[in-house]
Amino acid sequence: MLNPGHGYFYDGGWKLARGLTNGVREDFTNVEFAIQTHARLAARGATVYATRELNKSAGNHSSGYPLWQMGASVYTRHIGLPQSIWGGDGEGSDINARPRYANHVNANLVVNLHTNAGGGCGTETWYDTANGYQDQSRRLAELIQSKVVQTLRSEWGGSWSDSRCYNRGDRGVKGSNGVYGENRWATRPAALIEIAFHDNPSDAQAILDPRFQALVAQAIDAAIVEYVGGSVSPPPNQLPNQPVLTAPANGFVTTQGSVRLEWRDGGDPDNGPRGHRDFEAELWRGTTRVSYRTWGVGTVWDVSGLAPGTYTWKVRSGDGKDASAWAERSFTIALPNQPPNKPTQSEPAANQLFASVTPVALKWADGGDPDNGPRAFRDYYVELFRNGTKINELGWTTATEWDLGVLAPGTYAWRVQSGDGAEGSGWTAQRPFRVNAVPNKPTLTEPANGVVTSQRSVRLAWRDNGDPDNGPRAFRDYYGELFRDGTKIRELEWTTDTAWQLNDLADGLYEWRVQSGDGAEGGGWSAKYRFRVDTTAPTLSAATLNYGWGTAAQVAVPLAITASDTGSGVATFRTAATCAALGDTWQPYRASSTVTLSGQHGDTARVCVQVRDAAGNASATAERTVMLDFYPAQP
């Protein structure tokens, strides 16, 4: 017989035997120890009676209070036992009903469960010295005291390991002659354990702890087993009951992406190997586990970030050794669609400058979707602007790149948005970039195209013609090339000068050109201008005077000139009676001409000849003579 002391009794009104101290109401906490002890003994196959209801789900007594809170007198009357057991009203009847019930069922032994008061700490166990079973009762009390103290010292601590508590919590086994009616009126071995002091804050905290309750029950179970000569090995563990899922209701539908899942403990048939349960929980969507809560004593689980769909949630209990079967329910998330996030623009970089011949490609990355629906991928829409005006667009596509090719010079901007099949994300900010305009070709100014010079130093000059976008910098630099007889022989590296001094030039035909640069790229080449350097004089190889004849004092004499020039070519010639008399009058070069000579018949006349090339180089002079021949005039 297990007797958890006290509980409600009637004495002109419903009363409890003990007040509330440090959160402990002995009338109720005694039942907790009895429940756990009963479970252990019953699991061994023992027949266990109790003077009070140990099933907290048994409903209410006619008083309106839960049946498990009723004292022994009220309970034994409730279950139909004779009045000789429950007696009448009052606390005395409640005390007497406890041993009478044990005697009525002929129990082998009685264990009375109490907690203590009076300013102490620790555990003590009592037996009666004059109930006829004092030796057996003392042995039972000693076993209970020993097992409980040993267990609490090794597994709990508190008063049972505190040197400030008398004998470290072991207050010993004590005999009394009729002090405790529960022991005195039991006609069989009986012991009463005062488990701990509910008026001691440390002990009170232990009394309320399910683990402490389980340890005490474990020790009492071991003491009883040893007393009756059985094994002290614990009985096979019984699985805990499934937890009771309380919220949300099965089939619950919500438009929120967050759900609070709640349950309560479903108990444990043997309330062991520990006196409390922890819980493991899982959340599934179809065949995929989407969230998990590891073992813990909490009975609330908040899950969030859920996409639309139907979910199954499962919870199971654990008793420290084994787990219950899963309890499960389902709920459905029916969220209104959430628009996708805006994509991330990646290329080109903001304000990036492209050369005029460089292809442009726009690139972006998916920004995801809070609910990843109604479909699990995004498509994209892109717009392209030039100088503030939209000039092109890319319709919805799953591509994340748009190749634009080579674009005309100008300032561009682009933006992109994502779509989830139901709605768009909204546009990204417009990201600008520029395509450079090449600078205009420079104009060659000197020397003039086709110039021939006899100088070995030539100054080339040109004029800047600007830049359509005057950028990316506001000035130009220049690059030049020089060719001789078709082969490039010199380069002018980039410079801001607009002239190029050439020295030590050899004879030959030269070409040159210049291009402008704006810091990003060069413009096209200017036209090629030519000039010739000719420092070699022409060769006058022959000058022949043929005999001339005339009728008076002058005669026209034919002059044949043979000359050559490997450079700029023979360009002019001049003649005079003597070389000293050559003037500055040059005539265009021709191989045949005439000179007019004066004198008398038979005189010897002289002529000096010189040729010059296009560069102004003059040949050596050549002097020739001829005899004058005059004939009489015709009548």
C-alpha positions in Angstrom: 0.0 0.0 0.0 1.3 3.4 -1.0 -0.1 6.3 1.1 0.7 9.8 -0.2 -0.4 11.7 2.9 -3.1 14.5 3.3 -5.4 15.9 0.6 -8.9 17.4 0.8 -11.1 16.4 3.7 -14.5 17.8 4.7 -14.9 19.5 8.1 -17.8 21.9 7.6 -16.1 22.8 4.3 -13.5 21.5 2.1 -10.0 21.9 3.6 -6.4 21.0 3.0 -4.1 19.8 5.7 -1.1 21.8 4.7 -0.5 25.4 3.6 1.6 26.6 0.6 5.3 26.9 1.6 8.1 27.8 -0.8 5.8 26.8 -3.6 5.1 23.4 -2.1 1.6 22.1 -1.1 2.4 18.8 0.6 -1.2 17.6 0.0 -0.4 17.6 -3.7 3.3 16.9 -4.0 3.1 13.7 -2.0 0.9 12.3 -4.9 3.8 13.0 -7.4 6.1 10.7 -5.5 3.4 8.1 -5.2 2.7 8.2 -9.0 6.3 7.5 -9.9 6.8 4.8 -7.2 3.6 3.1 -8.2 4.7 3.0 -11.8 7.9 1.3 -11.0 6.4 -1.3 -8.7 3.6 -2.1 -11.1 6.1 -2.6 -13.9 7.6 -5.4 -11.8 4.3 -7.1 -11.6 3.5 -6.1 -8.1 -0.1 -5.4 -7.0 0.0 -1.9 -5.7 -2.8 -0.1 -3.8 -2.9 3.6 -3.0 -4.9 5.5 -0.5 -5.5 8.3 -3.1 -6.2 8.6 -6.8 -3.0 8.5 -8.8 -4.5 9.1 -12.2 -4.6 12.9 -12.7 -7.0 12.4 -15.7 -9.6 10.6 -13.6 -11.8 13.7 -13.5 -13.4 15.6 -10.6 -14.9 14.6 -7.3 -18.4 15.7 -6.6 -16.9 18.6 -4.6 -15.6 20.0 -7.9 -12.0 19.4 -7.0 -9.9 17.0 -9.1 -10.3 13.4 -7.7 -6.5 13.0 -7.3 -6.5 15.9 -4.8 -8.9 14.2 -2.4 -7.6 12.7 0.9 -7.8 9.0 1.9 -11.1 9.2 3.7 -12.9 10.9 0.8 -11.2 8.7 -1.8 -12.0 5.4 -0.1 -15.6 6.5 0.3 -15.7 7.5 -3.4 -14.5 4.1 -4.5 -17.2 2.3 -2.5 -15.3 0.9 0.5 -17.2 0.4 3.8 -17.6 3.1 6.3 -15.5 1.1 8.7 -12.6 2.3 6.6 -13.4 5.9 5.7 -15.1 6.7 9.0 -16.6 10.2 8.9 -15.6 13.7 8.3 -12.6 15.5 9.7 -8.8 15.2 9.5 -8.7 12.4 12.0 -10.9 10.2 9.8 -8.6 11.0 6.9 -5.5 9.7 8.9 -7.3 6.6 10.1 -8.5 5.6 6.7 -5.0 5.2 5.4 -3.9 2.1 7.6 -7.5 0.8 7.6 -7.4 0.5 3.8 -4.1 -1.4 4.0 -5.5 -3.7 6.6 -8.7 -4.2 4.5 -6.8 -5.4 1.4 -4.3 -7.3 3.5 -1.3 -5.5 2.0 2.1 -7.0 2.6 3.5 -3.6 3.7 2.7 0.1 3.9 4.9 3.0 2.8 3.7 6.4 3.8 5.0 9.4 1.8 5.3 12.8 3.4 7.5 15.9 3.4 8.7 17.6 6.5 8.7 21.0 8.2 10.2 22.5 11.3 13.4 24.2 10.1 15.6 21.2 9.2 16.9 19.7 6.0 17.3 16.2 4.6 15.5 12.9 5.0 14.2 10.8 8.0 12.1 7.6 8.1 9.8 6.5 11.0 8.4 3.2 12.2 6.2 2.2 15.1 7.7 0.4 18.0 4.5 -1.2 19.2 2.3 -2.2 16.3 3.3 -5.8 16.5 5.5 -5.6 13.4 8.2 -3.4 14.9 11.2 -5.5 13.7 9.9 -5.8 10.1 8.9 -2.2 10.1 12.3 -1.1 11.3 14.0 -3.1 8.6 11.7 -1.6 6.0 12.4 1.9 7.3 16.2 1.3 7.3 16.2 0.1 3.7 14.1 3.1 2.6 16.3 5.6 4.5 19.5 4.0 3.2 18.4 3.8 -0.5 17.0 7.3 -0.6 20.0 9.0 1.0 22.5 7.1 -1.1 20.7 7.8 -4.3 20.3 11.5 -3.5 23.9 11.9 -2.5 25.2 10.3 -5.7 22.6 11.7 -8.2 21.2 14.9 -6.7 23.5 16.7 -4.2 21.7 19.5 -2.4 21.1 19.0 1.3 22.4 15.4 0.9 25.9 16.6 0.1 25.9 19.8 2.1 28.0 19.6 5.3 25.9 22.4 6.8 22.9 20.1 6.8 22.8 17.7 9.8 24.7 14.5 8.9 24.6 15.7 5.2 20.9 15.1 5.0 20.7 11.7 6.6 18.5 12.3 9.7 18.3 8.6 10.3 15.6 6.0 11.1 13.4 6.8 14.1 11.0 4.8 16.1 7.8 6.1 17.8 5.1 4.6 20.0 1.9 5.7 18.4 3.0 9.1 17.2 2.1 8.4 13.6 -1.3 6.8 13.2 -0.5 5.6 9.7 2.2 3.4 11.2 0.4 2.6 14.5 -2.9 1.3 13.2 -1.3 -0.7 10.4 -1.4 -4.4 11.3 1.6 -5.1 9.1 5.1 -3.7 8.4 4.8 0.0 7.9 7.2 2.9 7.4 6.7 6.6 7.0 9.4 8.6 5.1 9.7 12.4 5.5 11.4 12.9 2.1 12.6 16.5 2.6 11.7 19.8 4.3 9.3 21.9 2.4 10.0 24.9 4.6 13.7 24.7 3.6 14.1 26.6 0.2 16.7 24.3 -1.1 14.7 21.1 -0.2 11.5 22.7 -1.5 13.1 23.3 -4.9 14.1 19.7 -5.0 10.6 18.5 -4.0 9.1 20.3 -7.0 11.7 18.9 -9.5 10.5 15.9 -11.6 14.0 14.5 -11.6 14.2 14.6 -7.8 10.8 12.9 -7.6 12.0 10.2 -10.0 15.2 9.6 -7.9 13.2 9.2 -4.7 10.8 6.8 -6.4 13.7 4.8 -7.8 15.2 4.5 -4.3 11.9 3.5 -2.6 11.3 0.9 -5.3 14.8 -0.6 -4.8 14.2 -0.7 -1.0 10.9 -2.5 -1.3 12.3 -5.0 -3.8 15.2 -5.8 -1.4 12.8 -6.0 1.5 10.7 -8.7 -0.1 13.8 -10.5 -1.3 13.6 -9.7 -5.0 16.2 -8.3 -7.4 17.1 -4.6 -7.2 17.6 -4.5 -11.0 15.2 -1.9 -12.5 12.2 -3.3 -14.4 12.1 -3.2 -18.2 11.6 0.4 -19.4 8.2 1.2 -20.8 8.0 3.6 -23.7 6.6 7.1 -22.9 3.2 7.9 -24.4 3.0 10.0 -27.5 2.8 13.7 -26.8 -0.6 15.3 -27.3 -0.5 17.8 -30.2 -2.6 20.8 -29.3 -2.1 23.6 -31.9 -2.7 24.2 -34.7 -5.6 21.9 -35.4 -5.1 19.2 -37.9 -5.7 20.5 -41.4 -5.1 24.1 -40.3 -4.8 26.6 -43.2 -3.0 29.9 -42.9 -1.8 32.7 -45.2 1.2 33.4 -42.9 4.6 32.0 -43.6 5.2 31.4 -39.8 3.4 28.8 -37.6 3.6 28.1 -33.9 3.5 24.4 -33.1 2.4 23.3 -29.6 2.0 20.1 -27.7 1.8 18.8 -24.2 3.4 15.8 -22.4 1.4 12.6 -22.8 3.0 11.0 -19.7 4.9 7.7 -19.2 3.5 4.5 -17.9 6.5 3.9 -15.6 7.5 7.6 -15.4 11.1 6.4 -15.9 14.0 6.1 -16.1 13.6 9.8 -15.3 10.5 11.6 -14.2 10.1 14.0 -17.2 10.0 13.8 -20.9 11.8 15.7 -23.6 10.7 16.0 -27.2 12.0 15.8 -30.7 10.1 17.5 -33.6 10.3 17.4 -37.4 8.6 19.4 -40.2 8.1 17.8 -43.6 6.9 19.0 -46.9 6.0 16.0 -49.0 9.0 13.6 -48.7 11.4 16.4 -47.8 12.2 17.3 -44.2 12.4 21.1 -44.2 13.1 21.8 -40.5 14.1 19.9 -37.4 14.1 20.6 -33.6 16.4 18.5 -31.6 15.5 17.0 -28.2 14.5 19.5 -25.6 11.9 19.9 -22.9 10.1 22.8 -24.5 6.6 22.2 -25.9 6.5 25.1 -28.3 8.2 25.4 -31.7 8.0 28.4 -33.9 8.8 27.7 -37.6 9.1 30.5 -40.2 10.0 31.3 -43.7 7.6 28.7 -45.1 6.7 28.6 -48.7 3.2 27.8 -49.8 2.3 24.1 -49.5 1.1 21.3 -47.2 3.3 20.4 -44.3 3.3 17.5 -41.8 4.7 18.1 -38.4 5.7 15.3 -36.0 6.6 15.2 -32.4 7.7 12.3 -30.2 8.5 12.0 -26.5 11.7 10.6 -24.9 12.2 9.3 -21.3 16.0 9.4 -21.4 16.2 5.9 -22.8 13.5 5.3 -25.3 11.2 7.3 -27.6 7.5 7.1 -28.2 5.9 6.7 -31.5 5.5 9.9 -33.6 2.4 12.0 -33.2 1.7 14.0 -36.3 -0.6 16.6 -37.9 -0.7 18.6 -41.1 -1.3 22.2 -42.0 -1.3 24.2 -45.2 0.4 27.5 -46.1 -1.6 29.4 -48.7 0.5 32.6 -48.9 -0.4 35.4 -51.3 2.4 35.5 -53.9 5.5 37.5 -52.9 7.2 39.2 -55.8 10.7 38.1 -56.6 13.7 40.1 -55.5 15.3 42.5 -57.9 18.2 40.9 -59.9 21.7 42.2 -59.3 23.4 44.0 -62.2 26.9 42.7 -62.6 28.4 43.9 -65.9 29.2 46.5 -67.1 30.3 48.4 -64.0 28.6 51.7 -63.4 29.9 54.4 -65.7 32.2 52.0 -67.5 33.6 53.4 -70.7 33.7 51.2 -73.8 35.9 51.9 -76.8 33.9 52.5 -80.0 34.8 49.1 -81.5 34.3 47.0 -78.3 31.1 44.9 -78.2 28.9 45.5 -75.1 27.2 42.7 -73.1 24.8 43.3 -70.2 24.9 40.8 -67.4 22.9 40.2 -64.2 22.4 37.6 -61.5 19.2 36.2 -60.1 18.2 37.8 -56.7 16.0 34.9 -55.6 12.3 35.0 -54.5 11.1 35.0 -50.9 8.5 32.3 -51.5 10.2 30.7 -54.6 6.9 30.7 -56.3 4.5 30.3 -58.0 7.4 28.8 -60.0 10.9 28.0 -58.8 12.8 30.1 -61.4 12.8 33.7 -62.6 12.7 35.3 -66.0 13.9 38.8 -66.8 13.0 41.9 -68.8 15.6 44.5 -69.7 15.4 48.0 -71.1 18.2 50.0 -72.8 18.4 53.8 -72.9 20.6 56.2 -74.9 20.9 59.8 -73.9 17.8 59.4 -71.8 15.6 57.8 -74.5 14.7 54.1 -74.5 16.1 52.6 -77.7 15.8 48.8 -77.2 14.3 46.2 -74.9 14.8 42.5 -74.2 11.5 40.7 -73.6 11.0 38.2 -70.9 13.8 35.6 -71.0 15.5 33.2 -68.6 18.9 34.3 -69.9 21.0 36.4 -67.7 23.0 38.1 -70.4 22.2 40.4 -73.4 24.8 40.8 -76.1 24.4 44.3 -77.7 27.3 44.1 -80.0 29.1 47.3 -81.0 27.1 50.4 -80.1 27.2 53.9 -81.5 28.9 56.5 -79.3 26.8 57.9 -76.5 25.7 57.8 -72.9 23.7 54.7 -72.1 21.8 53.3 -69.2 20.0 50.0 -68.6 17.7 48.4 -66.0 16.3 44.9 -65.4 13.5 43.3 -63.5 12.7 39.7 -62.4 9.5 37.8 -62.9 8.1 34.8 -61.1 5.4 33.9 -63.5 2.8 36.0 -61.6 4.4 39.4 -61.1 7.6 41.4 -61.5 10.1 42.5 -58.9 10.2 46.1 -60.0 13.0 47.7 -61.9 16.6 48.0 -60.7 18.1 51.4 -60.7 19.3 52.5 -64.1 23.0 51.7 -64.4 24.9 54.1 -66.8 27.8 53.3 -69.2 29.4 55.2 -72.1 30.5 54.2 -75.6 33.4 56.4 -76.6 33.3 58.6 -79.8 36.7 58.5 -81.5 38.3 61.9 -82.0 38.3 63.5 -85.4 41.2 63.0 -87.7 43.7 65.8 -87.5 44.4 68.0 -90.6 48.0 67.9 -92.0 49.1 71.5 -92.6 52.8 71.5 -93.5 54.6 70.8 -95.7 52.0 70.9 -98.4 51.2 67.6 -100.1 53.7 66.8 -102.8 56.4 69.3 -101.7 59.9 68.6 -103.0 62.8 69.9 -100.9 66.6 69.9 -101.1 66.8 70.1 -97.3 67.5 67.1 -95.1 65.5 68.5 -92.2 61.7 68.8 -92.6 59.1 70.0 -90.0 55.8 68.2 -90.2 52.8 70.0 -88.6 49.1 69.3 -88.2 45.9 70.8 -86.6 43.6 69.3 -84.0 40.0 68.8 -85.3 38.3 68.1 -82.0 36.3 65.2 -80.6 32.6 64.6 -80.9 32.2 63.9 -77.2 35.3 65.7 -76.0 36.0 62.8 -73.8 37.0 60.9 -71.9 39.4 63.8 -71.6 39.2 67.2 -73.0 42.4 67.2 -75.1 44.0 65.0 -77.7 47.4 63.5 -78.2 48.8 62.3 -81.5 50.6 59.4 -83.1 52.6 59.7 -86.3 54.1 57.4 -88.9 56.7 58.2 -91.6 57.3 56.1 -94.7 60.1 56.2 -97.2 59.6 54.6 -100.6 56.7 52.6 -99.2 58.4 51.3 -96.0 57.6 52.7 -92.6 60.9 54.0 -91.1 59.8 56.1 -88.1 57.1 56.5 -85.5 56.1 59.4 -83.4 54.9 58.1 -80.0 51.8 59.6 -78.4 52.4 63.3 -77.7 50.3 66.4 -77.3 52.6 68.3 -79.7 51.2 69.2 -83.1 54.6 69.2 -84.9 57.3 66.6 -85.7 60.8 67.7 -86.6 62.6 65.3 -88.9 66.3 65.6 -89.4 69.0 63.8 -91.4 66.7 62.6 -94.1 68.1 60.7 -97.0 67.0 61.4 -100.5 63.7 59.7 -101.3 60.0 59.9 -101.6 58.3 60.2 -98.1 54.8 59.8 -96.9 53.4 60.6 -93.4 50.2 60.4 -91.5 48.9 61.2 -88.0 46.0 60.0 -85.8 44.4 61.6 -82.7 43.8 59.9 -79.4 41.4 60.8 -76.6 42.8 58.7 -73.8 40.6 55.8 -74.6 41.3 55.1 -78.2 42.8 56.5 -81.4 40.8 58.0 -84.2 41.3 57.1 -87.8 44.5 58.0 -89.7 44.7 61.3 -91.6 45.3 61.2 -95.3 48.9 60.5 -96.3 50.8 63.5 -97.4 53.9 63.1 -99.6 57.1 65.1 -99.8 60.4 64.3 -101.6 63.9 65.0 -100.3 66.3 65.5 -103.2 69.8 66.8 -102.4 71.5 65.5 -105.6 72.0 67.8 -108.6 70.9 66.6 -112.0 73.4 65.4 -114.6 73.9 67.4 -117.7 75.3 64.8 -120.0 75.2 66.6 -123.4 74.5 70.0 -124.9 74.8 70.2 -128.7 74.7 73.3 -130.9 73.9 72.6 -134.6 75.1 74.9 -137.3 72.6 77.6 -138.0 72.3 80.0 -140.9 70.7 83.3 -141.3 70.5 86.3 -143.7 71.6 89.0 -141.4 73.6 89.6 -138.3 71.7 87.0 -136.2 71.2 83.4 -136.6 68.9 80.9 -134.7 71.0 77.9 -133.8 69.2 74.6 -132.6 70.3 73.5 -129.1 69.9 69.8 -128.0 70.2 69.2 -124.3 70.6 65.7 -122.7 70.2 65.7 -118.9 69.0 63.3 -116.2 68.1 63.4 -112.5 67.4 60.4 -110.3 65.5 62.4 -107.7 63.0 65.1 -108.4 63.7 65.2 -112.1 65.1 67.8 -114.4 62.8 70.8 -114.2 64.4 73.9 -115.8 67.4 75.1 -117.8 69.0 78.4 -118.6 71.5 79.6 -121.2 73.8 82.6 -121.8 76.6 83.7 -124.1 79.0 82.9 -121.3 78.7 81.0 -118.1 79.5 84.1 -116.2 76.6 85.8 -117.8 74.0 83.2 -116.7 71.2 85.0 -115.0 68.2 84.0 -112.8 65.9 83.3 -115.7 65.1 79.6 -115.9 63.0 78.0 -118.5 61.0 74.8 -118.3 63.3 72.0 -119.3 63.0 70.7 -122.9 65.4 68.6 -124.8 65.3 70.7 -128.0 65.3 74.4 -128.3 67.0 77.2 -130.2 69.3 80.0 -129.2 69.8 83.2 -131.1 73.4 84.2 -131.8 74.8 87.4 -133.1 78.1 88.2 -135.0 79.8 88.3 -138.5 79.8 85.5 -141.0 82.5 83.1 -140.0 82.6 84.2 -136.3 82.8 81.5 -133.6 79.9 82.0 -131.1 79.7 80.6 -127.5 76.7 79.2 -125.5 76.7 78.2 -121.8 74.0 75.8 -120.6 72.9 74.7 -117.1 69.9 72.5 -115.9 68.2 72.3 -112.5 65.9 69.7 -110.8 62.6 70.2 -109.1 64.3 70.5 -105.7 66.4 73.4 -107.0 69.7 71.5 -107.3 71.6 72.9 -110.3 73.9 70.8 -112.6 77.4 71.8 -113.6 77.5 74.2 -116.6 78.4 73.2 -120.1 79.9 75.6 -122.7 79.6 75.0 -126.4 80.8 76.9 -129.6 79.6 77.2 -133.2 80.7 79.0 -136.3 78.2 81.6 -137.6 77.2 81.2 -141.3 75.3 84.0 -143.1 74.3 83.8 -146.7 73.1 86.5 -149.0 69.5 87.5 -149.0 67.4 86.4 -151.9 66.4 89.0 -154.5 
